[in-house]
Amino acid sequence: MNSKLRLTATLALGFTLITGCASQTGTERDFGNSVRAVTASQIYDSGAALYPEKEAVTGGNGNRLENVVEAHTGDVANSQQVQKPIDFGIAGN
């Protein structure tokens, strides 16, 4: 009798553990949607993101690139470490 009770208890515990893993909470079903929404909202031109140009960038706005570098080095606690030249990979420079 003791072994039947032990077997029944083991099966009941196993069934409870398995069914607990099978259900999902609302948070689990929605997991990742926040990241996808934020990523999508950061795209300025969704048409360009869907159909990117095949050619490499051959130029850029010098003032804009300088502002990017200034903002990058200004926000860092030790800006001396990041003031090395940045290669944007633009042809002809």
TAQUI-V634372 format. One record per backbone hydrogen bond with DSSP energy under -1.0 kcal/mol. CO is the residue of the C=O (numbers start at 1). NH is the residue of the N-H. E is the energy in kcal/mol with one decimal. If there is no record, write none. Layout:
# TAQUI-V634372
co=CO nh=NH e=E
co=CO nh=NH e=E
This chain:
# TAQUI-V634372
co=1 nh=5 e=-2.2
co=2 nh=6 e=-2.2
co=3 nh=7 e=-2.4
co=4 nh=8 e=-2.6
co=5 nh=9 e=-2.5
co=6 nh=10 e=-2.4
co=7 nh=11 e=-2.6
co=8 nh=12 e=-2.5
co=9 nh=13 e=-2.4
co=10 nh=14 e=-2.6
co=11 nh=15 e=-2.6
co=12 nh=16 e=-2.2
co=13 nh=17 e=-2.4
co=14 nh=18 e=-2.3
co=15 nh=19 e=-2.4
co=16 nh=20 e=-1.6
co=17 nh=21 e=-1.2
co=25 nh=29 e=-2.0
co=26 nh=30 e=-1.6
co=30 nh=33 e=-1.9
co=32 nh=36 e=-2.3
co=33 nh=37 e=-2.4
co=34 nh=38 e=-2.4
co=35 nh=39 e=-2.5
co=36 nh=40 e=-2.3
co=37 nh=41 e=-1.9
co=40 nh=43 e=-1.1
co=45 nh=49 e=-1.7
co=46 nh=50 e=-2.2
co=47 nh=51 e=-2.4
co=61 nh=65 e=-2.5
co=62 nh=66 e=-2.4
co=63 nh=67 e=-2.4
co=64 nh=68 e=-2.1
co=65 nh=69 e=-2.2
co=66 nh=70 e=-2.6
co=67 nh=71 e=-2.7
co=68 nh=72 e=-2.4
co=69 nh=73 e=-2.7
co=70 nh=74 e=-2.1
co=71 nh=75 e=-1.4
co=78 nh=81 e=-1.4
co=90 nh=93 e=-1.2
